[in-house]
Amino acid sequence: MASNTTAFTAAAMMRLVTDGRIRLDDRAGRYVPRLSEHTITIRQLLKQTSGLPE
């Protein structure tokens, strides 16, 4: 199930990018308050290179 959820989330995020509602280089903390202290971007989250533990 996790693989399907990841693909669905990525597709939904890319739809928001296409619609101009978010940008891949926006900081994730702008949308997720718990991440506001980090410099993690949406792109890093989607590529799973943010450095966040599971």
C-alpha positions as CSV (number, residue, x, y, z in Angstrom):
1,M,0.0,0.0,0.0
2,A,2.8,2.4,0.7
3,S,4.0,2.3,-2.9
4,N,0.6,3.2,-4.1
5,T,0.2,6.0,-1.6
6,T,3.6,7.5,-2.6
7,A,2.7,7.5,-6.3
8,F,-0.7,9.0,-5.6
9,T,0.7,11.7,-3.4
10,A,3.4,12.6,-6.0
11,A,0.8,12.7,-8.8
12,A,-1.4,15.0,-6.7
13,M,1.5,17.3,-5.9
14,M,2.5,17.5,-9.6
15,R,-1.1,18.5,-10.4
16,L,-0.8,21.4,-7.9
17,V,2.5,22.4,-9.6
18,T,0.9,22.2,-13.0
19,D,-2.0,24.4,-11.8
20,G,0.5,26.9,-10.4
21,R,-0.7,26.5,-6.8
22,I,2.7,25.4,-5.5
23,R,6.3,25.3,-6.8
24,L,8.7,22.4,-6.5
25,D,11.3,24.7,-4.9
26,D,8.9,26.1,-2.3
27,R,9.9,25.2,1.3
28,A,7.7,22.4,2.7
29,G,7.4,24.4,5.9
30,R,5.2,26.8,4.0
31,Y,2.5,24.1,3.8
32,V,3.4,21.8,6.7
33,P,4.0,23.9,9.9
34,R,5.9,21.0,11.6
35,L,8.6,21.5,8.9
36,S,8.9,25.3,9.2
37,E,12.3,25.1,10.9
38,H,13.7,23.0,8.0
39,T,14.9,24.2,4.6
40,I,13.4,21.1,2.9
41,T,11.7,21.7,-0.4
42,I,8.7,20.1,-2.1
43,R,11.1,18.7,-4.7
44,Q,13.3,17.0,-2.0
45,L,10.2,15.4,-0.4
46,L,9.0,14.0,-3.7
47,K,12.5,12.7,-4.6
48,Q,12.8,11.3,-1.0
49,T,16.1,13.2,-0.6
50,S,15.0,15.5,2.3
51,G,17.0,13.7,5.0
52,L,13.9,13.3,7.2
53,P,13.7,10.0,9.0
54,E,10.7,7.9,8.2
